[in-house]
Amino acid sequence: MLEIAIIGAGPYGLSVAAHVRRMGVSFRVFGRPMDSWLAHMPKGMMLKSDGFASNLDDPGNEFTLGRFCSERGIEYADSGMPVQLDTFSAYGLAFRERMVPELEDKFVVSVERLPDGFRLQLEDGEVFTARKIVLAIGVTHFAHTPASLASLPAEFVSHSYAHYNLEPFKGRDVAVVGGGSSATDLAALLNEAGAKVQLVARQPLVFHNKSMGKSRTLWEQVRHPRSGLGPGLKSRFFANSPEIFHAMPESYRLHAVKTHLGPAGGWFIKDKVVGRLPVLTGYTPERSEIKDGRVSLRLRAEDGTQREISTEHVIAATGYKVDVERLKFLHPEIRSSINTVESTPILSSNFESSVPGLYFVGLAAANSFGPVMRFAYGAAFAARRVARAAAKSSAKERAAAPEPSAMALRNN
């Protein structure tokens, strides 16, 4: 039986695989490498994370984004210089080639539980068993479209996750709903692509400040220390102490994940949005319908004021909501056995769910380990903790397994 199966090949899945590989246990890892970044984020986008906070993780910290850029002659800075989407995607692919050559570009279509592990089936029909499974599925299954938009026919509404190439929107009317980085990035890039775009957000737009470099005073460094989640004492804690965050009361953890680092665009996108395209803030979509071949979108302000806009297409840049019930490749018995809070898995200090041997990393682990799990920066802690725990657990199980009898050996 295989020791560990890793499902997912983004920053978390590749980082976990790199660590498991070094430990010498049998493993397989599945997924399209960097798929979310290569196929589901708009071309031309830039990461909010600083360069130093955008590394995938390997045991020796040998292959960082900075090293990749140095080898390829790509301009790079630890902070103050946005990381291009294409650069980060290429780095992830290079990390795969160098650190995880075993990656299989296949999807796992079903997982069932066995007394001593799991049975997995691949899209090509292959079936095999594994003692442990690490789900590093990122945001793939969790795109969230508000009910006020979800009832529209598919040709009139889509989620931001569906768009890499924006050229088909050239010359078309598009309304982007949302106020975070996905919304502001998408609106700016659509505008540059020649779309007639307007942005609708519940709150006034917020943009992060430019990363603070070495020129800060000592007092500024103390008050607003740099971290993988940006400057600030809270961000420093959330970035560097996920194990302590896990020990905090559940109510605190849930509130922190919901409120820290709320919707905000990157500092570099502000000038491409403000004053460049129509922005309606303070409005929430209340109802949508098709009128004369266009989307009629009714909006409501907090004071009850209503207004209506008409557009050809609506893009919901409304983020992601984890819900284990959306993981249909997991057998219903497994899904029903996962203890959850607000539909997200409750995880041990080693990222293990209530189903023994089933681990979650990345976005699905945020309510247990904090906002850092929403970013690539969290991959280092998750990969090291999960790989060590899963390998150790498998070793104990093998040691405890009874020796096969002489009769069994003869029969085999």
BAVO-676705 format. One record per residue: z, y, x of N, C-alpha, C in turn. Coordinates in steps of 0.1 Angstrom, whole numbers, padded with zeros to 4 digits, always signed. Last residue first. Example, Ala and Ser with C-alpha at 12.3 -4.5 7.8 and 13.67 -1.06 7.14 Angstrom:
residues 2
+0071-0022+0128+0071-0011+0137+0079+0000+0129 +0078-0057+0132+0078-0045+0123+0078-0033+0132 
//
This chain:
residues 412
-0005-0164+0004-0014-0153+0007-0025-0157+0018 +0010-0187+0004+0001-0185-0008-0009-0174-0005 +0024-0184+0027+0014-0195+0026+0004-0193+0015 +0040-0163+0020+0031-0161+0031+0020-0172+0031 +0055-0174-0001+0046-0163-0004+0035-0161+0008 +0069-0193+0014+0060-0198+0003+0050-0187+0000 +0085-0177+0030+0075-0185+0036+0065-0190+0026 +0087-0144+0015+0092-0158+0017+0081-0165+0024 +0088-0111+0029+0082-0121+0021+0086-0135+0025 +0119-0093+0029+0108-0100+0037+0102-0110+0028 +0124-0065+0008+0127-0079+0012+0116-0085+0020 +0127-0031+0018+0119-0041+0011+0122-0055+0016 +0139-0013+0035+0147-0020+0025+0140-0031+0017 +0119-0003+0050+0129-0010+0057+0138-0018+0047 +0103+0009+0031+0098-0002+0038+0109-0010+0044 +0121+0030+0023+0117+0020+0013+0111+0007+0020 +0123+0044+0047+0135+0038+0042+0131+0027+0032 +0097+0054+0049+0102+0045+0059+0114+0037+0054 +0095+0070+0026+0087+0058+0027+0092+0048+0037 +0113+0090+0034+0116+0082+0022+0108+0069+0022 +0100+0101+0056+0113+0095+0058+0117+0086+0046 +0077+0111+0043+0076+0101+0054+0089+0094+0056 +0088+0130+0026+0080+0119+0020+0079+0108+0031 +0101+0148+0043+0109+0141+0033+0101+0128+0028 +0080+0158+0060+0092+0151+0066+0099+0143+0055 +0063+0169+0040+0058+0158+0049+0070+0150+0055 +0080+0188+0028+0075+0177+0021+0070+0166+0030 +0086+0206+0050+0096+0200+0042+0091+0187+0035 +0060+0214+0059+0070+0208+0068+0081+0200+0060 +0049+0225+0036+0042+0214+0043+0052+0207+0052 +0066+0246+0029+0064+0235+0020+0058+0223+0027 +0065+0264+0051+0077+0258+0047+0075+0245+0038 +0036+0269+0051+0043+0263+0062+0056+0257+0059 +0029+0280+0026+0024+0266+0029+0032+0260+0041 +0036+0306+0021+0046+0295+0017+0042+0281+0022 +0014+0320+0026+0025+0321+0036+0035+0310+0033 -0003+0319+0005-0006+0310+0016+0006+0310+0026 +0017+0323-0025+0009+0328-0014+0007+0317-0003 +0035+0314-0043+0022+0318-0048+0012+0323-0038 +0058+0308-0029+0049+0297-0032+0036+0301-0039 +0072+0332-0029+0064+0328-0017+0054+0317-0020 +0088+0333-0052+0074+0339-0052+0066+0335-0040 +0105+0300-0052+0104+0315-0052+0089+0320-0051 +0112+0274-0057+0113+0279-0043+0110+0294-0042 +0110+0269-0085+0120+0262-0077+0123+0269-0063 +0089+0283-0094+0102+0285-0101+0113+0278-0094 +0068+0274-0076+0074+0288-0075+0087+0289-0082 +0054+0251-0076+0068+0250-0071+0075+0264-0071 +0029+0256-0085+0037+0248-0094+0052+0247-0089 +0018+0269-0063+0021+0277-0075+0031+0269-0084 +0030+0246-0038+0021+0257-0042+0027+0264-0055 +0036+0212-0047+0037+0223-0038+0028+0234-0043 +0054+0183-0058+0046+0195-0061+0048+0205-0051 +0056+0147-0057+0059+0160-0052+0049+0171-0057 +0069+0117-0066+0059+0127-0070+0063+0141-0066 +0090+0100-0060+0077+0099-0052+0067+0108-0056 +0103+0098-0093+0104+0095-0079+0091+0093-0072 +0102+0125-0113+0095+0112-0112+0095+0109-0097 +0113+0149-0109+0121+0139-0115+0115+0125-0115 +0098+0158-0077+0100+0160-0092+0110+0149-0096 +0105+0172-0046+0102+0160-0054+0106+0163-0068 +0111+0192-0028+0099+0194-0036+0096+0182-0045 +0135+0190-0017+0124+0184-0009+0111+0185-0017 +0153+0198-0035+0152+0206-0023+0141+0201-0014 +0134+0190-0065+0146+0188-0056+0144+0198-0044 +0122+0208-0093+0120+0201-0081+0133+0201-0073 +0107+0209-0124+0120+0211-0117+0120+0202-0105 +0075+0221-0133+0084+0210-0128+0096+0215-0121 +0072+0242-0162+0069+0240-0148+0079+0229-0143 +0078+0248-0188+0066+0240-0186+0063+0237-0171 +0104+0259-0186+0092+0268-0190+0079+0261-0185 +0111+0233-0167+0117+0245-0172+0105+0254-0174 +0112+0196-0168+0105+0209-0166+0114+0220-0171 +0108+0164-0156+0117+0174-0161+0112+0188-0158 +0084+0141-0164+0087+0152-0154+0096+0162-0161 +0077+0123-0183+0089+0120-0175+0093+0131-0165 +0053+0131-0194+0065+0132-0202+0078+0129-0194 +0036+0126-0172+0038+0139-0176+0051+0141-0185 +0037+0097-0172+0042+0105-0161+0045+0119-0165 +0026+0091-0197+0040+0087-0194+0046+0094-0182 +0000+0101-0194+0010+0108-0203+0024+0104-0201 -0011+0103-0160-0009+0095-0172+0002+0102-0181 -0029+0130-0148-0016+0123-0148-0015+0115-0161 -0051+0144-0156-0053+0132-0147-0040+0124-0145 -0042+0166-0169-0046+0155-0177-0049+0142-0169 -0022+0189-0168-0026+0180-0157-0030+0166-0163 -0011+0203-0188-0025+0205-0185-0031+0196-0174 +0015+0198-0188+0007+0191-0198-0007+0193-0196 +0026+0215-0169+0023+0201-0165+0015+0194-0175 +0016+0246-0164+0020+0238-0175+0016+0223-0171 +0016+0279-0151+0017+0265-0148+0022+0257-0161 -0008+0303-0156+0005+0298-0161+0006+0283-0159 -0024+0331-0141-0022+0316-0142-0008+0313-0147 -0044+0360-0149-0035+0352-0141-0035+0337-0145 -0062+0375-0162-0049+0375-0167-0040+0365-0161 -0088+0386-0165-0082+0385-0152-0067+0385-0154 -0112+0378-0186-0097+0378-0186-0092+0376-0172 -0139+0396-0194-0134+0387-0184-0119+0389-0184 -0163+0399-0220-0149+0401-0216-0145+0391-0205 -0194+0414-0227-0186+0403-0222-0173+0407-0218 -0204+0437-0239-0212+0425-0240-0203+0412-0236 -0182+0457-0261-0188+0453-0248-0196+0440-0249 -0163+0483-0275-0174+0473-0277-0180+0470-0263 -0130+0490-0286-0141+0491-0276-0151+0480-0279 -0106+0508-0304-0116+0497-0304-0126+0500-0294 -0071+0514-0308-0085+0518-0305-0093+0506-0303 -0039+0524-0320-0050+0514-0319-0063+0521-0315 -0005+0529-0315-0018+0534-0316-0029+0524-0313 +0020+0518-0311+0013+0513-0322-0001+0519-0324 +0031+0524-0287+0035+0532-0298+0028+0528-0311 +0018+0507-0270+0032+0504-0273+0036+0512-0285 -0016+0501-0284-0006+0507-0274+0008+0504-0278 -0041+0477-0288-0029+0484-0293-0020+0489-0282 -0076+0471-0294-0065+0473-0285-0053+0480-0292 -0102+0450-0302-0092+0459-0307-0079+0459-0298 -0134+0446-0293-0121+0444-0288-0111+0454-0294 -0162+0430-0301-0154+0441-0305-0140+0438-0302 -0189+0420-0282-0175+0418-0285-0169+0431-0289 -0221+0416-0299-0212+0422-0289-0198+0419-0292 -0237+0409-0321-0240+0403-0308-0232+0409-0296 -0225+0422-0343-0238+0426-0339-0241+0421-0324 -0194+0413-0332-0201+0422-0342-0214+0425-0336 -0168+0390-0328-0182+0393-0324-0188+0401-0336 -0135+0400-0319-0145+0393-0327-0159+0397-0323 -0100+0401-0312-0114+0402-0307-0123+0395-0317 -0069+0418-0309-0078+0410-0317-0092+0412-0311 -0054+0431-0290-0047+0425-0301-0056+0415-0309 -0049+0439-0256-0058+0433-0266-0051+0426-0277 -0030+0467-0250-0030+0453-0250-0040+0448-0260 -0027+0497-0230-0032+0490-0241-0032+0475-0239 -0021+0511-0207-0011+0512-0218-0016+0505-0231 -0053+0523-0197-0040+0517-0194-0030+0520-0206 -0085+0520-0190-0076+0522-0201-0063+0515-0199 -0108+0534-0169-0096+0526-0169-0088+0530-0181 -0142+0536-0157-0132+0538-0168-0121+0529-0168 -0144+0542-0122-0148+0535-0134-0138+0537-0145 -0136+0559-0102-0149+0553-0100-0154+0546-0113 -0110+0567-0104-0120+0577-0104-0134+0572-0103 -0099+0539-0089-0095+0551-0095-0106+0562-0093 -0115+0519-0074-0112+0518-0089-0109+0532-0095 -0117+0523-0048-0129+0518-0054-0127+0516-0070 -0093+0531-0040-0103+0542-0040-0116+0537-0046 -0079+0506-0041-0076+0517-0050-0087+0527-0051 -0083+0487-0023-0092+0487-0034-0090+0499-0043 -0064+0487-0003-0077+0489+0001-0087+0490-0011 -0040+0479-0014-0041+0493-0011-0056+0497-0008 -0045+0456-0042-0043+0459-0028-0046+0474-0025 -0027+0459-0073-0039+0458-0065-0036+0460-0050 -0003+0441-0092-0006+0452-0083-0019+0449-0075 +0021+0427-0112+0007+0430-0111+0005+0442-0102 +0051+0421-0091+0043+0421-0103+0029+0425-0101 +0071+0413-0071+0056+0414-0068+0048+0413-0081 +0093+0398-0094+0091+0403-0080+0076+0403-0077 +0094+0388-0120+0094+0402-0118+0091+0407-0104 +0093+0360-0121+0085+0367-0131+0084+0382-0127 +0109+0352-0100+0095+0348-0100+0087+0356-0109 +0134+0362-0110+0128+0367-0097+0113+0364-0097 +0138+0347-0133+0137+0361-0134+0130+0367-0122 +0142+0321-0122+0131+0324-0131+0128+0339-0133 +0164+0326-0105+0151+0321-0100+0140+0325-0109 +0184+0332-0124+0180+0342-0113+0166+0338-0108 +0186+0308-0138+0182+0321-0145+0178+0331-0135 +0194+0289-0119+0181+0289-0125+0177+0302-0131 +0211+0302-0090+0211+0298-0104+0197+0299-0110 +0199+0290-0057+0204+0300-0066+0203+0295-0081 +0187+0271-0041+0201+0269-0045+0206+0279-0054 +0162+0281-0036+0163+0269-0044+0177+0267-0049 +0168+0302-0019+0164+0305-0032+0165+0293-0041 +0173+0287+0004+0184+0293-0002+0180+0297-0017 +0147+0278+0009+0157+0268+0007+0169+0274+0001 +0132+0302+0013+0130+0294+0001+0140+0284-0002 +0135+0325+0031+0146+0317+0027+0144+0309+0014 +0113+0343+0036+0119+0335+0048+0130+0325+0044 +0105+0355+0013+0095+0349+0022+0101+0339+0032 +0128+0364+0000+0119+0354-0007+0110+0347+0003 +0137+0382+0020+0145+0371+0016+0136+0360+0010 +0116+0400+0021+0119+0393+0033+0128+0380+0030 +0116+0410-0004+0105+0403+0000+0108+0394+0012 +0141+0424-0003+0139+0413-0012+0127+0404-0008 +0135+0443+0017+0146+0433+0019+0144+0421+0010 +0102+0451+0027+0113+0451+0018+0123+0440+0020 +0066+0445+0029+0078+0451+0033+0089+0451+0023 +0052+0412+0023+0051+0426+0023+0065+0432+0027 +0055+0385+0026+0052+0390+0012+0052+0405+0011 +0062+0381+0052+0050+0375+0047+0046+0379+0033 +0075+0413+0062+0076+0399+0058+0063+0394+0054 +0093+0440+0077+0081+0433+0074+0083+0419+0071 +0120+0458+0061+0115+0449+0072+0102+0443+0067 +0131+0485+0053+0119+0479+0048+0113+0469+0058 +0154+0492+0068+0153+0494+0053+0142+0486+0047 +0146+0486+0094+0158+0480+0088+0157+0481+0073 +0123+0502+0098+0122+0487+0100+0134+0480+0094 +0133+0527+0094+0123+0522+0084+0122+0507+0085 +0150+0528+0116+0156+0529+0103+0146+0523+0092 +0131+0528+0137+0140+0517+0136+0146+0517+0122 +0099+0539+0124+0111+0541+0130+0120+0529+0129 +0066+0524+0130+0077+0528+0121+0090+0530+0129 +0045+0515+0145+0049+0529+0146+0061+0533+0138 +0036+0490+0139+0047+0491+0149+0052+0505+0150 +0028+0493+0103+0027+0488+0116+0039+0491+0125 +0027+0485+0069+0033+0493+0079+0033+0487+0093 +0000+0482+0048+0010+0476+0056+0014+0485+0067 -0003+0506+0022-0009+0500+0033+0002+0494+0042 +0012+0497-0010+0010+0506+0001+0004+0498+0013 -0005+0483-0039+0004+0482-0028+0001+0493-0017 -0008+0500-0070-0014+0495-0058-0004+0494-0047 -0009+0498-0105-0001+0499-0093-0009+0493-0081 -0018+0513-0136-0022+0505-0124-0013+0509-0112 +0003+0511-0164-0004+0519-0154-0007+0511-0142 -0002+0481-0184+0007+0491-0177-0002+0500-0168 -0023+0467-0195-0011+0470-0204-0003+0481-0198 -0057+0476-0191-0044+0471-0186-0033+0475-0194 -0091+0473-0187-0081+0474-0197-0068+0468-0192 -0120+0488-0173-0108+0480-0170-0097+0483-0181 -0155+0484-0175-0143+0492-0178-0131+0482-0177 -0188+0486-0161-0175+0479-0163-0164+0489-0167 -0218+0478-0158-0211+0489-0165-0197+0484-0170 -0227+0465-0126-0223+0463-0140-0217+0476-0145 -0234+0467-0099-0242+0474-0109-0239+0471-0123 -0217+0459-0080-0228+0450-0083-0237+0456-0094 -0196+0477-0081-0206+0478-0070-0218+0469-0072 -0185+0468-0105-0190+0482-0104-0200+0483-0093 -0175+0443-0096-0185+0444-0106-0192+0458-0107 -0157+0452-0077-0168+0445-0072-0179+0444-0083 -0138+0465-0094-0144+0472-0083-0157+0466-0079 -0130+0443-0111-0136+0455-0117-0144+0463-0106 -0119+0426-0092-0131+0422-0100-0138+0434-0105 -0097+0440-0082-0108+0435-0073-0121+0433-0081 -0083+0443-0106-0088+0455-0099-0099+0451-0089 -0078+0416-0113-0085+0425-0122-0091+0437-0115 -0064+0405-0091-0076+0399-0096-0085+0409-0105 -0042+0422-0090-0052+0423-0079-0065+0416-0084 -0036+0433-0124-0032+0429-0111-0044+0429-0101 -0042+0439-0150-0038+0450-0142-0034+0446-0128 -0067+0431-0176-0057+0427-0166-0054+0439-0157 -0100+0426-0184-0086+0427-0190-0076+0422-0179 -0130+0442-0182-0120+0433-0175-0106+0436-0180 -0160+0442-0199-0146+0447-0199-0137+0437-0192 -0193+0451-0193-0182+0442-0191-0169+0448-0192 -0227+0454-0199-0214+0460-0202-0204+0449-0201 -0251+0449-0172-0244+0445-0184-0231+0453-0186 -0262+0455-0147-0268+0461-0158-0261+0458-0172 -0252+0424-0134-0258+0436-0131-0265+0442-0144 -0241+0399-0137-0236+0410-0146-0243+0423-0143 -0252+0382-0118-0257+0381-0132-0252+0392-0141 -0236+0389-0094-0250+0395-0097-0255+0393-0111 -0213+0378-0087-0212+0387-0098-0226+0393-0102 -0201+0347-0079-0213+0355-0078-0213+0365-0090 -0176+0338-0089-0178+0340-0075-0189+0350-0073 -0156+0332-0116-0167+0341-0111-0166+0342-0096 -0136+0319-0130-0150+0314-0131-0160+0321-0123 -0113+0333-0128-0114+0321-0120-0129+0316-0120 -0114+0351-0149-0118+0356-0136-0120+0344-0126 -0127+0335-0178-0116+0339-0169-0121+0343-0156 -0147+0349-0205-0145+0340-0193-0133+0344-0186 -0167+0353-0234-0154+0355-0227-0153+0345-0216 -0191+0348-0245-0187+0362-0246-0174+0364-0238 -0197+0321-0244-0207+0330-0238-0202+0345-0238 -0176+0309-0259-0176+0309-0244-0186+0318-0238 -0164+0329-0286-0173+0319-0281-0174+0320-0265 -0128+0336-0287-0142+0341-0286-0151+0329-0282 -0102+0328-0286-0110+0323-0297-0125+0328-0297 -0090+0341-0264-0094+0327-0263-0103+0322-0274 -0080+0366-0269-0094+0365-0264-0099+0350-0264 -0055+0363-0279-0064+0373-0285-0078+0373-0280 -0043+0345-0262-0048+0340-0275-0057+0350-0282 -0054+0350-0228-0045+0353-0239-0052+0348-0252 -0058+0324-0204-0065+0334-0212-0057+0337-0225 -0051+0312-0173-0045+0316-0186-0054+0327-0192 -0055+0284-0153-0061+0297-0157-0056+0300-0171 -0047+0259-0142-0037+0268-0149-0042+0282-0153 -0059+0242-0124-0057+0238-0138-0050+0248-0147 -0060+0256-0099-0072+0250-0105-0070+0247-0120 -0041+0267-0083-0043+0273-0096-0053+0266-0104 -0029+0238-0065-0031+0253-0066-0032+0258-0080 -0023+0212-0060-0035+0215-0069-0037+0230-0071 -0010+0192-0045-0012+0205-0040-0024+0211-0047 +0011+0167-0050+0002+0175-0058+0001+0189-0052 +0015+0138-0033+0018+0152-0032+0007+0159-0039 +0030+0106-0039+0019+0115-0042+0023+0130-0040 +0037+0074-0025+0041+0088-0028+0028+0096-0031 +0026+0049-0023+0040+0050-0026+0044+0064-0030 -0005+0040-0039+0003+0048-0029+0017+0048-0033 -0035+0021-0044-0021+0024-0047-0015+0032-0036 -0068+0025-0059-0059+0021-0048-0045+0025-0052 -0102+0023-0069-0088+0023-0073-0079+0018-0061 -0133+0040-0073-0123+0033-0064-0109+0034-0070 -0149+0056-0089-0144+0043-0094-0134+0036-0086 -0154+0081-0081-0164+0071-0078-0160+0057-0082 -0131+0095-0086-0143+0098-0095-0154+0088-0092 -0103+0072-0083-0112+0083-0078-0124+0084-0087 -0071+0064-0093-0085+0062-0095-0093+0074-0091 -0040+0051-0083-0049+0062-0084-0063+0057-0086 -0008+0041-0090-0021+0036-0090-0030+0048-0092 +0023+0043-0072+0013+0049-0082+0000+0042-0080 +0054+0027-0069+0045+0037-0065+0036+0041-0076 +0067+0004-0078+0070+0008-0065+0061+0019-0060 +0059+0002-0105+0073+0000-0102+0077+0005-0088 +0036+0029-0111+0039+0015-0109+0054+0014-0105 +0018+0052-0131+0030+0049-0123+0031+0034-0122 -0015+0066-0125-0005+0058-0133+0007+0054-0124 -0039+0090-0125-0028+0085-0118-0018+0078-0128 -0074+0098-0123-0063+0093-0130-0052+0088-0121 -0092+0111-0106-0094+0113-0120-0082+0107-0129 -0095+0130-0077-0087+0119-0083-0087+0122-0098 -0126+0137-0062-0115+0141-0071-0108+0128-0075 -0136+0142-0027-0136+0135-0040-0125+0140-0049 -0139+0143+0002-0144+0153-0008-0146+0146-0021 -0112+0136+0022-0123+0130+0014-0127+0139+0002 -0101+0143+0054-0102+0148+0040-0114+0141+0034 -0098+0137+0081-0098+0126+0071-0100+0130+0057 -0096+0159+0096-0109+0154+0095-0110+0142+0085 -0076+0182+0098-0076+0171+0088-0090+0166+0086 -0080+0199+0120-0067+0193+0118-0067+0182+0108 -0108+0206+0122-0100+0204+0134-0087+0196+0131 -0117+0208+0096-0125+0200+0106-0116+0197+0118 -0098+0224+0084-0100+0211+0079-0107+0202+0089 -0102+0247+0098-0089+0240+0099-0090+0226+0094 -0127+0254+0089-0125+0251+0103-0112+0243+0105 -0120+0260+0062-0130+0249+0065-0129+0245+0080 -0103+0282+0066-0098+0270+0060-0107+0258+0063 -0121+0300+0078-0110+0296+0086-0104+0283+0080 -0138+0305+0056-0144+0298+0068-0132+0293+0077 -0120+0318+0040-0126+0306+0035-0131+0298+0047 -0114+0341+0055-0103+0332+0052-0109+0318+0048 -0140+0353+0056-0133+0349+0068-0122+0339+0065 -0145+0358+0029-0154+0349+0036-0147+0344+0049 -0124+0376+0023-0125+0363+0016-0133+0353+0024 -0110+0394+0050-0121+0392+0041-0120+0378+0035 -0080+0410+0052-0087+0398+0056-0098+0395+0046 -0074+0444+0062-0076+0434+0052-0084+0422+0057 -0051+0455+0085-0066+0452+0083-0068+0441+0073 -0024+0456+0086-0031+0469+0085-0046+0467+0084 -0016+0430+0110-0013+0438+0098-0022+0450+0098 -0029+0415+0130-0018+0409+0122-0015+0416+0110 -0064+0417+0128-0052+0424+0132-0041+0417+0124 -0098+0412+0139-0086+0407+0133-0074+0416+0137 -0133+0405+0139-0122+0415+0141-0110+0411+0133 -0145+0375+0154-0142+0383+0142-0131+0393+0143 -0151+0356+0173-0155+0370+0175-0154+0379+0163 -0142+0331+0170-0155+0334+0164-0159+0349+0166 -0118+0331+0184-0128+0321+0188-0142+0325+0182 -0104+0350+0169-0107+0352+0183-0118+0343+0188 -0102+0337+0144-0110+0350+0145-0114+0353+0160 -0085+0316+0151-0099+0313+0146-0107+0326+0148 -0062+0330+0159-0070+0322+0169-0084+0319+0164 -0055+0341+0134-0058+0350+0146-0066+0343+0156 -0050+0319+0119-0061+0327+0115-0065+0336+0127 -0041+0292+0142-0038+0303+0133-0051+0310+0129 -0035+0264+0153-0047+0270+0148-0045+0280+0137 -0009+0256+0162-0020+0257+0171-0032+0265+0166 +0016+0248+0153+0011+0261+0150+0000+0265+0160 +0020+0221+0155+0022+0229+0167+0019+0243+0165 +0014+0212+0128+0027+0210+0135+0030+0218+0147 -0001+0239+0109-0002+0226+0116+0011+0224+0124 -0009+0258+0081+0001+0254+0090-0002+0240+0096 -0029+0288+0077-0026+0275+0073-0016+0269+0084 -0020+0323+0074-0022+0311+0082-0021+0298+0074 -0014+0348+0066-0025+0341+0059-0029+0329+0067 +0002+0366+0077+0008+0359+0066-0003+0350+0059 -0012+0380+0096-0002+0371+0101+0004+0362+0090 -0029+0396+0079-0034+0385+0087-0024+0375+0092 -0014+0401+0046-0017+0405+0060-0022+0393+0068 -0027+0396+0014-0018+0392+0024-0023+0397+0038 -0048+0402-0003-0037+0411-0002-0028+0408+0010 -0082+0397+0008-0069+0392+0006-0058+0403+0006 -0111+0409-0008-0103+0409+0004-0089+0404+0000 -0144+0399-0020-0130+0402-0022-0123+0402-0008 -0170+0391-0017-0167+0405-0013-0152+0408-0014 -0171+0371-0046-0177+0374-0033-0175+0389-0029 -0142+0363-0064-0154+0370-0063-0159+0374-0049 -0134+0328-0065-0129+0342-0063-0142+0350-0060 -0143+0302-0067-0136+0308-0078-0130+0322-0076 -0154+0290-0044-0162+0290-0057-0156+0298-0068 -0137+0293-0022-0152+0293-0020-0160+0295-0033 -0111+0292-0032-0116+0304-0024-0131+0305-0023 -0110+0267-0044-0107+0279-0052-0112+0292-0045 -0117+0250-0023-0126+0252-0034-0123+0265-0042 -0110+0241+0002-0109+0255+0000-0117+0259-0013 -0127+0211-0001-0120+0219+0008-0121+0234+0004 -0120+0191-0029-0131+0200-0023-0124+0210-0014 -0101+0162-0023-0103+0174-0029-0115+0182-0022 -0074+0142-0007-0086+0143-0016-0088+0158-0021 -0062+0121+0018-0061+0134+0012-0075+0137+0005 -0040+0095+0027-0054+0099+0023-0052+0113+0016 -0021+0077+0052-0023+0087+0041-0037+0089+0038 +0005+0062+0070-0008+0061+0064-0009+0071+0052 +0020+0082+0096+0021+0074+0084+0007+0073+0078 +0021+0100+0117+0016+0087+0119+0017+0077+0108 +0027+0127+0118+0038+0117+0117+0033+0103+0118 +0003+0140+0117+0010+0140+0130+0021+0130+0130 -0003+0137+0090-0011+0131+0100-0004+0130+0113 +0015+0154+0078+0016+0140+0076+0008+0132+0087 +0005+0179+0087+0018+0174+0091+0020+0159+0090 -0020+0180+0075-0019+0181+0090-0006+0176+0095 -0013+0178+0048-0020+0167+0054-0019+0168+0070 -0001+0203+0044+0007+0191+0042+0000+0179+0050 -0024+0219+0048-0012+0220+0057-0003+0208+0056 -0041+0211+0028-0045+0209+0041-0033+0210+0051 -0026+0218+0005-0029+0205+0007-0033+0202+0022 -0023+0247+0009-0012+0238+0009-0015+0223+0012 -0050+0257+0010-0041+0259+0021-0029+0250+0021 -0067+0228-0006-0066+0243-0003-0055+0244+0008 -0070+0203-0016-0075+0206-0003-0076+0221+0000 -0055+0176-0034-0057+0191-0033-0060+0194-0018 -0032+0152-0031-0043+0157-0040-0044+0172-0039 -0024+0127-0009-0023+0142-0011-0035+0146-0020 -0005+0098-0007-0018+0104-0012-0016+0119-0015 +0011+0078+0015+0011+0091+0009-0003+0094+0005 +0009+0049+0021+0022+0056+0021+0021+0069+0012 -0008+0022+0005-0009+0035+0012+0005+0042+0011 +0000-0012+0008+0000+0000+0000+0000+0013+0009 
//
